């Protein structure tokens, strides 16, 4: 039977850090399972379920990489010297889960969701930092495969962190709607202000429209009257000219007689 591979300094460090990542994935697996059981909001629950699948896949892929680097596998991975083992990670998760359940008993569902999302976001950022560290180290020591693995997992965690940041905003607004009377919400006064402002602008526009219409009508009427006056003046001038012509003819006839 061939002797087990002994990791060199580079691989030993990677095994240690990957074991830490493996323990964190195990911890989050337990956390997410507990949070899903407490979650009533359908869309949020579905996203947690999807991330639980990702977390289990991360844990499997990290364990495979540890094995390839010559690190411990199976039960031996549960307690790696110098790293937090999976058992410890799950123990921490179990304690946090009990705290979460106790909190859910004394708070409204909206706030329970909010507090859980806050905890999840904190853990996602911890994972992002962890995998950034592993990726950078692996790149610097020429371990391309480990660097690619860490980068891929980090991107999954970043997507989840982005979702949770937006979800915290939505959940906070739900807490406001569930627990704060309408007359104490800033949004109510802003809505009334917007409506009032919209009405004022509408009235102002209508007033300007009527003023413009009246001005146009006044100018049109003025031009029409001026044109009529000019026509009458021209007509008067024509009549005067005709009268003068008839008078001249009459004088001519009298002179002939």
Backbone as CSV, one residue per row, in Angstrom:
resi,resn,N_x,N_y,N_z,CA_x,CA_y,CA_z,C_x,C_y,C_z
1,UNK,0.854,-1.188,0.000,0.000,0.000,0.000,0.896,1.246,0.000
2,UNK,0.696,2.160,-0.985,1.564,3.339,-1.074,1.381,4.255,0.120
3,UNK,2.488,4.868,0.511,2.433,5.781,1.655,1.638,7.027,1.281
4,UNK,0.968,7.569,2.275,0.181,8.786,2.036,1.101,9.945,1.692
5,UNK,0.621,10.793,0.792,1.414,11.947,0.374,1.550,12.943,1.525
6,UNK,2.772,13.402,1.711,3.029,14.394,2.753,3.053,15.775,2.118
7,UNK,2.102,16.672,2.493,2.053,17.997,1.860,3.296,18.822,2.188
8,UNK,3.794,19.577,1.200,4.874,20.514,1.472,4.302,21.754,2.152
9,UNK,5.147,22.748,2.378,4.692,23.940,3.112,3.530,24.651,2.399
10,UNK,3.647,24.760,1.074,2.586,25.427,0.300,1.257,24.686,0.435
11,UNK,1.294,23.386,0.167,0.068,22.593,0.206,-0.498,22.481,1.623
12,UNK,0.388,22.431,2.615,-0.075,22.355,4.000,-0.862,23.610,4.375
13,UNK,-0.377,24.768,3.913,-1.091,26.015,4.198,-2.442,26.028,3.483
14,UNK,-2.454,25.589,2.239,-3.715,25.545,1.492,-4.703,24.563,2.131
15,UNK,-4.215,23.435,2.566,-5.082,22.454,3.233,-5.683,23.058,4.508
16,UNK,-4.852,23.768,5.264,-5.326,24.394,6.502,-6.435,25.417,6.210
17,UNK,-6.202,26.275,5.226,-7.185,27.314,4.913,-8.435,26.732,4.266
18,UNK,-8.260,25.738,3.411,-9.427,25.092,2.796,-10.249,24.337,3.841
19,UNK,-9.568,23.777,4.836,-10.294,23.098,5.923,-11.131,24.107,6.714
20,UNK,-10.580,25.300,6.877,-11.325,26.374,7.539,-12.573,26.735,6.720
21,UNK,-12.395,26.796,5.405,-13.525,27.094,4.523,-14.562,25.972,4.579
22,UNK,-14.085,24.738,4.629,-14.986,23.585,4.705,-15.825,23.638,5.981
23,UNK,-15.180,23.988,7.099,-15.902,24.103,8.376,-16.941,25.222,8.314
24,UNK,-16.588,26.349,7.666,-17.529,27.464,7.543,-18.734,27.066,6.697
25,UNK,-18.489,26.303,5.626,-19.612,25.838,4.793,-20.529,24.912,5.601
26,UNK,-19.926,24.076,6.435,-20.732,23.180,7.275,-21.557,23.982,8.279
27,UNK,-20.954,25.025,8.827,-21.661,25.892,9.774,-22.851,26.575,9.094
28,UNK,-22.607,27.096,7.878,-23.678,27.800,7.173,-24.764,26.850,6.683
29,UNK,-24.376,25.631,6.407,-25.374,24.617,6.029,-26.387,24.440,7.160
30,UNK,-25.877,24.356,8.368,-26.767,24.219,9.533,-27.567,25.502,9.769
31,UNK,-26.916,26.658,9.621,-27.605,27.943,9.796,-28.772,28.091,8.825
32,UNK,-28.485,27.826,7.550,-29.515,27.994,6.517,-30.678,27.034,6.728
33,UNK,-30.365,25.808,7.141,-31.429,24.828,7.399,-32.370,25.337,8.494
34,UNK,-31.781,25.925,9.557,-32.597,26.468,10.648,-33.391,27.682,10.195
35,UNK,-32.769,28.561,9.422,-33.453,29.778,8.968,-34.597,29.459,8.005
36,UNK,-34.388,28.491,7.146,-35.444,28.099,6.207,-36.683,27.628,6.962
37,UNK,-36.462,26.886,8.046,-37.594,26.395,8.842,-38.377,27.530,9.487
38,UNK,-37.720,28.660,9.743,-38.386,29.803,10.384,-38.952,30.815,9.393
39,UNK,-38.631,30.655,8.114,-38.995,31.668,7.119,-40.370,31.416,6.527
40,UNK,-41.208,32.465,6.551,-42.552,32.375,6.003,-42.696,33.074,4.657
41,UNK,-41.830,34.024,4.378,-41.883,34.762,3.114,-41.403,33.860,1.975
42,UNK,-42.272,33.591,1.013,-42.010,32.574,-0.014,-40.764,32.862,-0.858
43,UNK,-40.644,34.086,-1.390,-39.521,34.404,-2.278,-38.185,34.315,-1.535
44,UNK,-38.157,34.824,-0.328,-36.941,34.786,0.502,-36.583,33.338,0.840
45,UNK,-37.596,32.548,1.186,-37.376,31.146,1.536,-36.793,30.372,0.354
46,UNK,-37.310,30.639,-0.840,-36.818,29.946,-2.025,-35.358,30.275,-2.287
47,UNK,-34.978,31.546,-2.092,-33.579,31.936,-2.316,-32.668,31.273,-1.290
48,UNK,-33.119,31.150,-0.048,-32.330,30.462,0.973,-32.159,28.984,0.621
49,UNK,-33.214,28.367,0.112,-33.137,26.955,-0.274,-32.136,26.747,-1.413
50,UNK,-32.147,27.671,-2.374,-31.184,27.582,-3.480,-29.750,27.742,-2.974
51,UNK,-29.564,28.674,-2.022,-28.212,28.890,-1.510,-27.766,27.719,-0.629
52,UNK,-28.710,27.049,0.003,-28.351,25.861,0.777,-27.771,24.786,-0.154
53,UNK,-28.366,24.655,-1.342,-27.831,23.702,-2.332,-26.419,24.118,-2.755
54,UNK,-26.217,25.421,-2.974,-24.884,25.918,-3.334,-23.885,25.633,-2.219
55,UNK,-24.311,25.840,-0.989,-23.418,25.646,0.161,-22.969,24.192,0.277
56,UNK,-23.893,23.285,0.085,-23.541,21.862,0.136,-22.582,21.493,-0.997
57,UNK,-22.817,22.103,-2.157,-21.917,21.856,-3.289,-20.532,22.435,-3.012
58,UNK,-20.491,23.618,-2.398,-19.200,24.225,-2.035,-18.438,23.304,-1.085
59,UNK,-19.127,22.808,-0.101,-18.477,21.949,0.894,-17.909,20.698,0.236
60,UNK,-18.651,20.122,-0.677,-18.190,18.912,-1.384,-16.949,19.206,-2.236
61,UNK,-16.980,20.320,-2.966,-15.860,20.661,-3.851,-14.599,21.022,-3.061
62,UNK,-14.776,21.696,-1.941,-13.626,22.043,-1.101,-13.010,20.767,-0.515
63,UNK,-13.848,19.834,-0.076,-13.339,18.574,0.478,-12.548,17.796,-0.576
64,UNK,-13.040,17.816,-1.813,-12.342,17.115,-2.896,-10.975,17.738,-3.164
65,UNK,-10.916,19.066,-3.085,-9.638,19.752,-3.323,-8.654,19.474,-2.187
66,UNK,-9.145,19.423,-0.973,-8.288,19.099,0.180,-7.680,17.702,-0.010
67,UNK,-8.503,16.764,-0.441,-8.034,15.388,-0.671,-6.943,15.357,-1.740
68,UNK,-7.158,16.124,-2.823,-6.187,16.131,-3.924,-4.847,16.734,-3.494
69,UNK,-4.892,17.650,-2.542,-3.664,18.289,-2.048,-2.951,17.434,-0.996
70,UNK,-3.552,16.269,-0.676,-2.920,15.377,0.296,-3.400,15.577,1.711
71,UNK,-4.479,16.326,1.870,-5.023,16.568,3.193,-5.937,15.450,3.652
72,UNK,-6.465,15.557,4.861,-7.340,14.518,5.409,-8.679,14.462,4.683
73,UNK,-9.330,13.337,4.730,-10.638,13.156,4.086,-11.594,12.482,5.062
74,UNK,-12.855,12.539,4.730,-13.864,11.860,5.542,-13.871,12.346,6.972
75,UNK,-13.889,11.388,7.909,-13.940,11.736,9.321,-12.674,12.460,9.783
76,UNK,-11.571,12.212,9.115,-10.319,12.862,9.505,-10.370,14.361,9.271
77,UNK,-11.244,14.774,8.339,-11.363,16.197,8.039,-12.120,16.942,9.128
78,UNK,-12.811,16.222,9.994,-13.625,16.857,11.018,-12.796,17.591,12.062
79,UNK,-11.531,17.235,12.206,-10.698,17.901,13.223,-9.279,18.054,12.700
80,UNK,-9.060,19.069,11.917,-7.743,19.317,11.336,-6.926,20.189,12.289
81,UNK,-5.711,19.787,12.631,-4.883,20.627,13.511,-4.677,22.021,12.918
82,UNK,-4.841,23.025,13.752,-4.611,24.390,13.296,-5.785,25.006,12.578
83,UNK,-6.874,24.286,12.433,-8.051,24.817,11.735,-9.300,24.427,12.501
84,UNK,-10.344,25.225,12.327,-11.625,24.913,12.961,-12.271,23.783,12.183
85,UNK,-12.543,22.655,12.846,-13.106,21.507,12.157,-14.596,21.637,11.904
86,UNK,-15.133,20.680,11.111,-16.555,20.698,10.763,-17.432,20.527,11.996
87,UNK,-17.015,19.666,12.916,-17.802,19.443,14.128,-17.938,20.745,14.913
88,UNK,-16.820,21.473,15.034,-16.869,22.749,15.751,-17.777,23.731,15.039
89,UNK,-17.686,23.748,13.696,-18.545,24.647,12.924,-20.016,24.339,13.128
90,UNK,-20.357,23.069,13.095,-21.755,22.673,13.294,-22.208,22.941,14.729
91,UNK,-21.291,22.825,15.668,-21.645,23.125,17.060,-21.991,24.604,17.217
92,UNK,-21.170,25.463,16.620,-21.448,26.906,16.649,-22.804,27.180,16.000
93,UNK,-23.064,26.548,14.863,-24.328,26.748,14.155,-25.513,26.293,14.999
94,UNK,-25.338,25.192,15.723,-26.428,24.679,16.559,-26.774,25.669,17.664
95,UNK,-25.751,26.260,18.275,-25.980,27.261,19.329,-26.691,28.476,18.748
96,UNK,-26.217,28.951,17.599,-26.854,30.103,16.962,-28.296,29.780,16.557
97,UNK,-28.510,28.534,16.132,-29.861,28.129,15.760,-30.821,28.180,16.934
98,UNK,-30.341,27.756,18.102,-31.178,27.804,19.302,-31.516,29.244,19.684
99,UNK,-30.528,30.126,19.523,-30.758,31.544,19.807,-31.793,32.095,18.819
100,UNK,-31.663,31.700,17.566,-32.600,32.166,16.551,-34.024,31.702,16.815
101,UNK,-34.173,30.448,17.222,-35.497,29.922,17.534,-36.106,30.669,18.718
102,UNK,-35.297,30.910,19.740,-35.784,31.647,20.919,-36.201,33.068,20.521
103,UNK,-35.427,33.694,19.661,-35.753,35.047,19.205,-37.051,35.055,18.404
104,UNK,-37.251,34.024,17.592,-38.463,33.950,16.770,-39.722,33.844,17.625
105,UNK,-39.579,33.284,18.826,-40.741,33.113,19.703,-41.226,34.434,20.292
106,UNK,-40.346,35.430,20.361,-40.711,36.688,21.029,-40.728,37.887,20.081
107,UNK,-40.525,37.651,18.795,-40.556,38.756,17.837,-41.541,38.453,16.717
108,UNK,-41.953,39.510,16.020,-42.840,39.356,14.872,-42.089,38.675,13.721
109,UNK,-42.823,37.948,12.846,-42.160,37.259,11.720,-41.306,38.190,10.868
110,UNK,-41.783,39.414,10.628,-41.025,40.350,9.784,-39.662,40.649,10.395
111,UNK,-39.633,40.840,11.715,-38.348,41.134,12.355,-37.470,39.895,12.449
112,UNK,-38.081,38.726,12.610,-37.309,37.483,12.618,-36.589,37.307,11.286
113,UNK,-37.320,37.543,10.196,-36.705,37.464,8.861,-35.563,38.467,8.739
114,UNK,-35.790,39.671,9.222,-34.791,40.722,9.115,-33.520,40.364,9.886
115,UNK,-33.686,39.884,11.110,-32.521,39.527,11.933,-31.746,38.361,11.311
116,UNK,-32.479,37.390,10.772,-31.816,36.264,10.123,-31.030,36.721,8.893
117,UNK,-31.639,37.595,8.088,-30.961,38.101,6.885,-29.695,38.866,7.264
118,UNK,-29.765,39.595,8.353,-28.586,40.338,8.827,-27.455,39.376,9.199
119,UNK,-27.814,38.293,9.909,-26.816,37.282,10.276,-26.236,36.620,9.028
120,UNK,-27.090,36.317,8.068,-26.647,35.658,6.838,-25.695,36.555,6.043
121,UNK,-26.020,37.849,5.977,-25.166,38.774,5.235,-23.776,38.858,5.884
122,UNK,-23.748,38.887,7.209,-22.464,38.922,7.908,-21.634,37.684,7.565
123,UNK,-22.267,36.527,7.553,-21.549,35.286,7.250,-21.083,35.250,5.787
124,UNK,-21.888,35.790,4.892,-21.478,35.835,3.479,-20.209,36.660,3.307
125,UNK,-20.136,37.787,3.999,-18.939,38.628,3.896,-17.720,37.938,4.529
126,UNK,-17.956,37.147,5.565,-16.860,36.366,6.148,-16.333,35.364,5.125
127,UNK,-17.246,34.711,4.425,-16.846,33.750,3.391,-16.137,34.429,2.223
128,UNK,-16.633,35.595,1.825,-15.993,36.331,0.728,-14.543,36.643,1.084
129,UNK,-14.322,37.087,2.318,-12.956,37.384,2.768,-12.105,36.117,2.799
130,UNK,-12.695,35.028,3.255,-11.961,33.767,3.359,-11.531,33.256,1.988
131,UNK,-12.463,33.252,1.043,-12.136,32.740,-0.296,-11.248,33.709,-1.074
132,UNK,-11.330,34.995,-0.781,-10.399,35.952,-1.395,-8.977,35.659,-0.923
133,UNK,-8.852,35.371,0.350,-7.540,35.020,0.914,-6.983,33.762,0.255
134,UNK,-7.816,32.733,0.131,-7.363,31.468,-0.470,-7.001,31.669,-1.946
135,UNK,-7.845,32.406,-2.661,-7.592,32.655,-4.090,-6.263,33.386,-4.295
136,UNK,-6.049,34.422,-3.508,-4.827,35.218,-3.652,-3.592,34.383,-3.330
137,UNK,-3.650,33.618,-2.244,-2.510,32.786,-1.857,-2.226,31.747,-2.939
138,UNK,-3.283,31.076,-3.412,-3.107,30.038,-4.438,-2.513,30.616,-5.720
139,UNK,-2.946,31.816,-6.082,-2.402,32.476,-7.274,-0.925,32.772,-7.101
140,UNK,-0.552,33.253,-5.916,0.835,33.628,-5.647,1.778,32.429,-5.617
141,UNK,1.251,31.253,-5.247,2.121,30.067,-5.185,1.943,29.158,-6.394
142,UNK,1.178,29.624,-7.385,1.058,28.881,-8.634,0.077,27.727,-8.618
143,UNK,-0.852,27.694,-7.659,-1.868,26.627,-7.620,-3.126,27.131,-8.342
144,UNK,-3.128,26.954,-9.639,-4.206,27.500,-10.467,-5.564,26.850,-10.156
145,UNK,-5.565,25.569,-9.906,-6.821,24.856,-9.669,-7.504,25.335,-8.383
146,UNK,-6.726,25.501,-7.324,-7.287,26.000,-6.068,-7.762,27.441,-6.231
147,UNK,-7.008,28.242,-6.967,-7.399,29.641,-7.199,-8.725,29.714,-7.949
148,UNK,-8.899,28.879,-8.969,-10.147,28.866,-9.740,-11.322,28.424,-8.870
149,UNK,-11.108,27.422,-8.032,-12.165,26.956,-7.130,-12.589,28.069,-6.175
150,UNK,-11.607,28.711,-5.546,-11.912,29.781,-4.593,-12.631,30.945,-5.278
151,UNK,-12.204,31.269,-6.493,-12.828,32.375,-7.229,-14.286,32.059,-7.554
152,UNK,-14.555,30.853,-7.999,-15.925,30.459,-8.357,-16.848,30.501,-7.142
153,UNK,-16.366,29.986,-6.018,-17.189,29.989,-4.800,-17.393,31.418,-4.310
154,UNK,-16.319,32.223,-4.352,-16.439,33.623,-3.914,-17.526,34.355,-4.710
155,UNK,-17.589,34.112,-5.996,-18.603,34.780,-6.815,-20.018,34.373,-6.414
156,UNK,-20.200,33.099,-6.059,-21.512,32.658,-5.544,-21.857,33.414,-4.262
157,UNK,-20.869,33.561,-3.388,-21.111,34.250,-2.113,-21.399,35.735,-2.344
158,UNK,-20.727,36.325,-3.313,-20.969,37.741,-3.621,-22.374,37.960,-4.162
159,UNK,-22.851,37.037,-4.990,-24.228,37.150,-5.492,-25.232,37.047,-4.353
160,UNK,-24.986,36.125,-3.427,-25.882,35.969,-2.288,-25.835,37.195,-1.386
161,UNK,-24.642,37.742,-1.195,-24.508,38.946,-0.361,-25.266,40.114,-0.983
162,UNK,-25.188,40.253,-2.283,-25.913,41.323,-2.980,-27.418,41.153,-2.806
163,UNK,-27.902,39.912,-2.931,-29.327,39.648,-2.717,-29.737,39.995,-1.293
164,UNK,-28.940,39.573,-0.320,-29.291,39.812,1.082,-29.286,41.299,1.430
165,UNK,-28.354,42.051,0.861,-28.315,43.494,1.123,-29.613,44.152,0.662
166,UNK,-30.092,43.747,-0.519,-31.361,44.289,-1.025,-32.543,43.761,-0.213
167,UNK,-32.459,42.515,0.208,-33.557,41.916,0.978,-33.689,42.564,2.352
168,UNK,-32.577,42.964,2.949,-32.635,43.646,4.239,-33.426,44.946,4.118
169,UNK,-33.247,45.656,3.023,-34.027,46.884,2.790,-35.515,46.552,2.709
170,UNK,-35.853,45.515,1.935,-37.260,45.123,1.796,-37.850,44.665,3.126
171,UNK,-37.084,43.870,3.873,-37.581,43.355,5.149,-37.735,44.461,6.186
172,UNK,-36.849,45.439,6.160,-36.980,46.572,7.085,-38.273,47.332,6.807
173,UNK,-38.594,47.528,5.544,-39.841,48.202,5.181,-41.056,47.392,5.632
174,UNK,-40.927,46.064,5.599,-42.023,45.222,6.078,-42.203,45.372,7.593
175,UNK,-41.104,45.519,8.317,-41.193,45.761,9.763,-41.928,47.078,10.018
176,UNK,-41.610,48.096,9.253,-42.286,49.400,9.398,-43.784,49.236,9.166
177,UNK,-44.161,48.557,8.083,-45.589,48.383,7.778,-46.305,47.543,8.837
178,UNK,-45.579,46.547,9.398,-46.206,45.641,10.358,-46.320,46.235,11.763
179,UNK,-45.381,47.112,12.147,-45.311,47.528,13.546,-45.506,49.024,13.797
180,UNK,-45.362,49.853,12.783,-45.426,51.300,12.996,-46.733,51.861,12.434
181,UNK,-47.515,52.579,13.250,-48.769,53.164,12.756,-48.519,54.068,11.550
182,UNK,-49.498,54.131,10.669,-49.355,54.883,9.424,-49.008,56.345,9.655
183,UNK,-49.609,56.945,10.707,-49.365,58.371,10.919,-47.960,58.669,11.457
184,UNK,-47.188,57.612,11.780,-45.818,57.800,12.246,-44.779,57.457,11.173
185,UNK,-45.234,57.184,9.971,-44.327,56.821,8.880,-44.018,58.033,8.016
186,UNK,-42.770,58.194,7.690,-42.354,59.312,6.842,-42.957,59.217,5.459
187,UNK,-43.185,58.012,4.982,-43.694,57.835,3.628,-45.072,58.449,3.453
188,UNK,-45.898,58.469,4.534,-47.241,59.031,4.436,-47.188,60.517,4.134
189,UNK,-46.348,61.260,4.867,-46.241,62.703,4.635,-45.645,62.984,3.272
190,UNK,-44.677,62.127,2.848,-44.083,62.339,1.529,-45.109,62.109,0.433
191,UNK,-45.974,61.098,0.646,-47.004,60.824,-0.358,-47.959,61.987,-0.473
192,UNK,-48.384,62.515,0.724,-49.291,63.672,0.681,-48.613,64.856,0.033
193,UNK,-47.319,65.043,0.327,-46.588,66.161,-0.253,-46.500,66.021,-1.763
194,UNK,-46.232,64.774,-2.232,-46.151,64.565,-3.671,-47.482,64.839,-4.340
195,UNK,-48.573,64.359,-3.703,-49.892,64.581,-4.286,-50.222,66.062,-4.348
196,UNK,-49.909,66.772,-3.232,-50.172,68.204,-3.179,-49.354,68.937,-4.223
197,UNK,-48.081,68.541,-4.343,-47.211,69.175,-5.320,-47.700,68.915,-6.725
198,UNK,-48.165,67.657,-6.961,-48.686,67.322,-8.282,-49.929,68.112,-8.627
199,UNK,-50.820,68.290,-7.621,-52.041,69.061,-7.837,-51.716,70.511,-8.127
200,UNK,-50.771,71.068,-7.370,-50.369,72.469,-7.580,-49.812,72.663,-8.973
201,UNK,-48.914,71.704,-9.395,-48.343,71.828,-10.732,-49.413,71.718,-11.800
202,UNK,-50.402,70.833,-11.563,-51.484,70.663,-12.530,-52.321,71.928,-12.651
203,UNK,-52.640,72.517,-11.481,-53.429,73.744,-11.502,-52.660,74.872,-12.167
204,UNK,-51.368,74.950,-11.877,-50.542,76.003,-12.458,-50.487,75.867,-13.971
205,UNK,-50.322,74.615,-14.433,-50.269,74.382,-15.874,-51.592,74.732,-16.526
206,UNK,-52.697,74.372,-15.843,-54.015,74.678,-16.379,-54.230,76.178,-16.458
207,UNK,-53.773,76.888,-15.393,-53.912,78.344,-15.366,-53.123,78.984,-16.496
208,UNK,-51.886,78.488,-16.701,-51.068,79.030,-17.785,-51.713,78.771,-19.138
209,UNK,-52.324,77.581,-19.257,-52.980,77.237,-20.521,-54.142,78.173,-20.812
210,UNK,-54.941,78.462,-19.737,-56.086,79.356,-19.942,-55.609,80.765,-20.270
211,UNK,-54.561,81.217,-19.576,-54.030,82.564,-19.825,-53.517,82.686,-21.253
212,UNK,-52.793,81.635,-21.689,-52.264,81.643,-23.063,-53.390,81.655,-24.076
213,UNK,-54.436,80.848,-23.769,-55.579,80.775,-24.680,-56.278,82.126,-24.784
214,UNK,-56.476,82.761,-23.598,-57.136,84.068,-23.602,-56.303,85.094,-24.359
215,UNK,-54.973,85.058,-24.148,-54.098,86.013,-24.830,-54.156,85.831,-26.333
216,UNK,-54.172,84.566,-26.760,-54.234,84.291,-28.194,-55.541,84.773,-28.775
217,UNK,-56.649,84.526,-28.029,-57.967,84.969,-28.508,-58.027,86.475,-28.597
218,UNK,-57.461,87.162,-27.550,-57.476,88.629,-27.525,-56.703,89.198,-28.694
219,UNK,-55.513,88.576,-28.954,-54.707,89.071,-30.070,-55.395,88.825,-31.394
220,UNK,-56.040,87.687,-31.523,-56.752,87.370,-32.768,-57.900,88.322,-32.996
221,UNK,-58.668,88.628,-31.901,-59.803,89.543,-32.010,-59.329,90.941,-32.367
222,UNK,-58.196,91.348,-31.737,-57.646,92.685,-32.016,-57.255,92.802,-33.470
223,UNK,-56.586,91.725,-33.973,-56.182,91.770,-35.371,-57.395,91.799,-36.292
224,UNK,-58.430,91.068,-35.920,-59.643,91.023,-36.738,-60.314,92.374,-36.780
225,UNK,-60.411,93.035,-35.581,-61.043,94.354,-35.534,-60.237,95.378,-36.322
226,UNK,-58.909,95.301,-36.219,-58.056,96.241,-36.940,-58.229,96.076,-38.434
227,UNK,-58.342,94.807,-38.843,-58.526,94.524,-40.261,-59.860,95.055,-40.742
228,UNK,-60.908,94.875,-39.878,-62.243,95.362,-40.236,-62.236,96.873,-40.339
229,UNK,-61.526,97.535,-39.383,-61.439,99.008,-39.396,-60.757,99.484,-40.663
230,UNK,-59.692,98.800,-41.043,-58.977,99.196,-42.259,-59.861,99.011,-43.471
231,UNK,-60.658,97.940,-43.459,-61.567,97.687,-44.590,-62.607,98.783,-44.696
232,UNK,-63.177,99.160,-43.477,-64.200,100.211,-43.507,-63.598,101.531,-43.966
233,UNK,-62.369,101.820,-43.521,-61.706,103.066,-43.931,-61.493,103.088,-45.432
234,UNK,-61.041,101.936,-45.943,-60.824,101.841,-47.389,-62.127,102.015,-48.134
235,UNK,-63.204,101.405,-47.579,-64.521,101.520,-48.216,-64.993,102.952,-48.198
236,UNK,-64.733,103.658,-47.031,-65.134,105.079,-46.916,-64.384,105.909,-47.922
237,UNK,-63.106,105.631,-48.082,-62.299,106.384,-49.037,-62.819,106.179,-50.443
238,UNK,-63.238,104.964,-50.736,-63.774,104.649,-52.071,-65.053,105.423,-52.323
239,UNK,-65.949,105.466,-51.222,-67.213,106.197,-51.394,-66.947,107.686,-51.627
240,UNK,-66.007,108.260,-50.875,-65.663,109.685,-51.001,-65.182,109.988,-52.408
241,UNK,-64.324,109.068,-52.910,-63.797,109.247,-54.261,-64.907,109.205,-55.291
242,UNK,-65.873,108.280,-55.088,-66.998,108.156,-56.017,-67.858,109.404,-55.975
243,UNK,-68.082,109.947,-54.741,-68.899,111.174,-54.590,-68.249,112.336,-55.291
244,UNK,-66.961,112.439,-55.144,-66.237,113.546,-55.775,-66.332,113.436,-57.287
245,UNK,-66.285,112.249,-57.805,-66.385,112.043,-59.263,-67.749,112.482,-59.775
246,UNK,-68.835,112.085,-59.005,-70.190,112.465,-59.448,-70.355,113.978,-59.406
247,UNK,-69.824,114.645,-58.396,-69.934,116.108,-58.288,-69.241,116.774,-59.446
248,UNK,-68.052,116.244,-59.810,-67.295,116.823,-60.944,-68.067,116.704,-62.230
249,UNK,-68.720,115.538,-62.447,-69.514,115.322,-63.657,-70.695,116.279,-63.730
250,UNK,-71.337,116.499,-62.552,-72.520,117.386,-62.506,-72.117,118.792,-62.883
251,UNK,-70.972,119.265,-62.390,-70.511,120.611,-62.697,-70.214,120.737,-64.201
252,UNK,-69.658,119.735,-64.768,-69.328,119.743,-66.195,-70.581,119.863,-67.041
253,UNK,-71.635,119.116,-66.654,-72.912,119.128,-67.398,-73.552,120.510,-67.300
254,UNK,-73.544,121.134,-66.108,-74.125,122.453,-65.898,-73.417,123.480,-66.727
255,UNK,-72.110,123.380,-66.799,-71.329,124.349,-67.563,-71.667,124.241,-69.033
256,UNK,-71.870,123.069,-69.545,-72.229,122.883,-70.940,-73.585,123.498,-71.270
257,UNK,-74.497,123.303,-70.290,-75.817,123.885,-70.496,-75.727,125.371,-70.565
